[in-house]
Amino acid sequence: MTPTPASRPSAPLRQPTAASADSVRLDSASLDSVKADPAHPDPIATTRVRRAALAAASAATIALGLAVHFRGEGAAADPAADALYAVLIYLLVALLRPRLHSVLVGTLALAFCVAIELFQLTGVPQMLSDITPLARLVFGTTFVPADLLSYAAGVVVIASIDQAFRRNLRHGPDS
């Protein structure tokens, strides 16, 4: 007859020895020192700080972009608004995927901006903007090749700023 789990004798529980308890304390202490070491920042805390900064920068970019769009005058207003649009797209991509390299985030943001600009060739954004003003802000209305340069400039500027911010976040302001 095979013993059932209830009838099997249980193995004696091992009592921790003083040596094993000390090694656990040492391991715990060494982990605490790694977390406190600025050369090895906590990736979760770093991601939280990065996301908070990206969210704040996104809100500021929206406010500035709307101000330029509605109150800006002169030849610089339209390219500035387009550059800010690209900055916002960059920030949103980075907010969704904060650990992606800045170059990849910039590439995705620029590709999105180019796709939206090319979408304007279809005439659909113009029809949508006739329905709702929000579509005009998101999609624009007419294709303008110079907008592509503004998008690229905006992405280059924000990617450079982001790269410096990330370096500062990892290594501190003195590096």
N, C-alpha and C positions, 0 to 999 in steps of 0.2 A: 504494500500500500504506500502510495506516495504522500508525503506529508503536505498538508494544505498550508497556505501562507500563515494562517492563524496558529497552526500547530508547530511550525518550525521554530526552533530556538533562535532568538534574535542575537545578533553579534553584539558583544559588549561595546558600549560607546567609548570612544577614546577621549580621554581628558586632555585638554591642551597643556603642554608643558610650559615652563617658564621660558625656555629657549624659543619655542614656536611663537609665543605671545610677543616676545621682544622683536622677532623678525617681522611680525605683522606691524608692530609700531614703527619699525625702521622703514618698512615699505610705505606705510602711510605718510611718514615724515618726508620721505624722498619724493613722493608724489606731490605733497604740498609745496616743496621747494621748487619743483618743476613748474607748477602752476604759477608761482610767484615770480618765476624767472622771466624778465622782459624779453629774453631771446626766444622764449617759447610762449607766446601769448595764447590765451584760451580761445580756441576757434569759435566757440559758441558766443562768448562775450564779444569778440571782435565782429562777428556777423550781426549781432544785435546792435552794436554801435553803428556799424556801417548802414544797416537798414534804417535806423533812426535818422542818420544824416541824409540818406538818400530820400527819405520821405519828406524831410524838412526842405531839402533842396528842390524837390518836385513841386511842393506847394509854393515856394518862392518863385520858381520858374513860371508856374502858371500865372501867378499874380503879375509878374513882370511882363510876360508875354501878352496877357490881356491888356495891360496898360499900353504897351507899344502898339498893339494892334488897333486899339480904339482911340488912343490919344496921340500916337506918333505921327509926326509930319516930316516931310522932306524925303530925300532920296534914300536915306539910311534906314528909315522905318521898316520898309518891306523886307530887306535882307536881314535886319536884326530880328524881326518876328520869325522869319524862316529859320534862322540859326537857333533861336530859342525853342522852336518846335522840335528841332533835331536834338537839342540838349534835353528836353523833356522826354523824348522817346528813349534816349540813352539812359536817363535816370530811371525810367520805368522798367526797362529791360534789366538794369542792374538791381533794381529793387526786387524783381521776380527771381533773379538768379545772382545773388550777391557774391558768389565765389567764382564766377566766370572771370577770366582774364579781361582786362580793360580793352585790349585789342579786339577780342571776340565780341564783347558788348558793343563796341563802336561799330564793328562790321555789321552786326545785326541791326543796330539802330539806323545806320546809313542805308542798308538794304530796304528796311521798312519805309524810310522817307522817300527813297527812289521809287519804290513800288507805288506809294501814294501819289507821287508826282506823275508817274506814268498812267496811273488810273484816271487821272484828270483828262487824258486824251480821249477817254471813252464818252465823256459827256455826262456820265452818271453822277459824279459829284455835283455838277451844276444843277441837275434835276433834284438831287437830294437837298441842296442848299435852298432851293425854291420852297421846299416843304418845311424845313427847319433851319434856323440860323446856326444851331450847334453843328450841323453837318458842314457848314461853310468853314467853321473853325477847325474841324477835324480833318476834312478832306481837301479843303481849298476848292477852287472852281475851274481854273484854267492852267494849262501847262505852260510853265515859263522855264526855259533851260537854265537861266541864271540862278533859279532857286536851288538847283542841284549843288552849285558852289557854296551857297549859304548853308545848306545842310552839312556839307563836308566840313566847312569851317567850324560850325557849331560842334560837330562830333569830335574833331581834332582838339578843340579847346577843352571840352568837358572831359575827354579821355585823359588828357594831360593832367588836368586838375585832379581827376579821380585817382590816377596812378600815384600822384604825389600824396594824396590823402591816405591811400592804402599803405604806402611805404611808411608814412608817419604813424599810422595805426599799428603797424607791425613792429617798428623799430624805435619809435619815439621821435620827438621833434628834432633831435640833434643829429640824426643820420642823414 
